[in-house]
Amino acid sequence: MNIANCSKCGKIFARTLWDLCPSCMKELDEMYEKVYSYLRENRGSTIQQVSEATEVPVRIITKFIREGRISIIDSPNMSYSCESCGTPIREHHLCDACRNKLTKEWKWSMELEQRRREAAEQRQPSMSYRIKDRLLDRHSKNN
């Protein structure tokens, strides 16, 4: 039996897919129902308006959106914050600018690592005897 502590209240419970005990999971489902019902009737609301009307924290509403439990396709004013810079976004975890920056930094890091490997290979003495070296040795012996 897999036992865990609830990530919200700390109670011990038999682990499920979520790290929440049954009572906290029920509370989370009730929050979801409030948000979902409110959005069905108020499609033009912002995330702050939904939070104020339902008394569900913005971070929980954002979690519902990211998990795919709530779709904001039909809610043109709904957005949530980029995890890096806080810019309002409607999909993913990062805005385009932060994703591009992260991609550039990753590519730069990979190029740097490749250069380091190449430099290390050049510093190590060669274990193989190249054909060019053989020809030079022959030429120097003959002269």
Contacts in CASP RR format, 6 or more apart in sequence:
PFRMAT RR
TARGET T0000
AUTHOR 0000-0000-0000
METHOD contacts of the structure
MODEL  1
MNIANCSKCGKIFARTLWDLCPSCMKELDEMYEKVYSYLRENRGSTIQQV
SEATEVPVRIITKFIREGRISIIDSPNMSYSCESCGTPIREHHLCDACRN
KLTKEWKWSMELEQRRREAAEQRQPSMSYRIKDRLLDRHSKNN
1 14 0 8 1.000
2 14 0 8 1.000
2 15 0 8 1.000
3 12 0 8 1.000
3 13 0 8 1.000
3 14 0 8 1.000
3 15 0 8 1.000
4 12 0 8 1.000
4 13 0 8 1.000
4 15 0 8 1.000
4 19 0 8 1.000
5 11 0 8 1.000
5 12 0 8 1.000
5 13 0 8 1.000
6 12 0 8 1.000
6 13 0 8 1.000
6 19 0 8 1.000
6 20 0 8 1.000
6 21 0 8 1.000
6 24 0 8 1.000
7 19 0 8 1.000
7 20 0 8 1.000
8 20 0 8 1.000
8 21 0 8 1.000
8 24 0 8 1.000
9 21 0 8 1.000
9 23 0 8 1.000
9 24 0 8 1.000
10 21 0 8 1.000
11 21 0 8 1.000
11 23 0 8 1.000
11 24 0 8 1.000
13 21 0 8 1.000
13 22 0 8 1.000
16 25 0 8 1.000
18 25 0 8 1.000
20 28 0 8 1.000
28 60 0 8 1.000
31 54 0 8 1.000
31 56 0 8 1.000
31 60 0 8 1.000
32 64 0 8 1.000
32 69 0 8 1.000
32 70 0 8 1.000
34 54 0 8 1.000
34 55 0 8 1.000
34 56 0 8 1.000
35 50 0 8 1.000
35 54 0 8 1.000
35 56 0 8 1.000
35 61 0 8 1.000
35 64 0 8 1.000
35 70 0 8 1.000
36 70 0 8 1.000
38 45 0 8 1.000
38 50 0 8 1.000
38 53 0 8 1.000
38 54 0 8 1.000
39 45 0 8 1.000
39 50 0 8 1.000
39 70 0 8 1.000
39 75 0 8 1.000
39 78 0 8 1.000
42 49 0 8 1.000
42 50 0 8 1.000
42 53 0 8 1.000
43 74 0 8 1.000
43 75 0 8 1.000
43 76 0 8 1.000
44 75 0 8 1.000
44 76 0 8 1.000
44 77 0 8 1.000
44 78 0 8 1.000
45 53 0 8 1.000
45 75 0 8 1.000
45 77 0 8 1.000
45 78 0 8 1.000
46 77 0 8 1.000
46 78 0 8 1.000
46 79 0 8 1.000
47 58 0 8 1.000
47 61 0 8 1.000
47 62 0 8 1.000
47 78 0 8 1.000
47 79 0 8 1.000
47 80 0 8 1.000
48 58 0 8 1.000
50 56 0 8 1.000
50 61 0 8 1.000
50 78 0 8 1.000
51 57 0 8 1.000
51 58 0 8 1.000
51 61 0 8 1.000
58 80 0 8 1.000
61 70 0 8 1.000
61 80 0 8 1.000
62 80 0 8 1.000
62 81 0 8 1.000
64 70 0 8 1.000
65 71 0 8 1.000
65 72 0 8 1.000
65 78 0 8 1.000
65 80 0 8 1.000
66 80 0 8 1.000
66 93 0 8 1.000
72 78 0 8 1.000
72 79 0 8 1.000
72 90 0 8 1.000
78 90 0 8 1.000
79 88 0 8 1.000
79 89 0 8 1.000
79 90 0 8 1.000
80 88 0 8 1.000
80 89 0 8 1.000
80 90 0 8 1.000
81 87 0 8 1.000
81 88 0 8 1.000
81 89 0 8 1.000
82 88 0 8 1.000
82 89 0 8 1.000
82 93 0 8 1.000
82 94 0 8 1.000
82 95 0 8 1.000
82 98 0 8 1.000
83 93 0 8 1.000
83 94 0 8 1.000
84 94 0 8 1.000
84 95 0 8 1.000
84 98 0 8 1.000
84 102 0 8 1.000
85 95 0 8 1.000
85 97 0 8 1.000
85 98 0 8 1.000
86 95 0 8 1.000
87 95 0 8 1.000
87 97 0 8 1.000
87 98 0 8 1.000
89 95 0 8 1.000
92 99 0 8 1.000
94 102 0 8 1.000
END
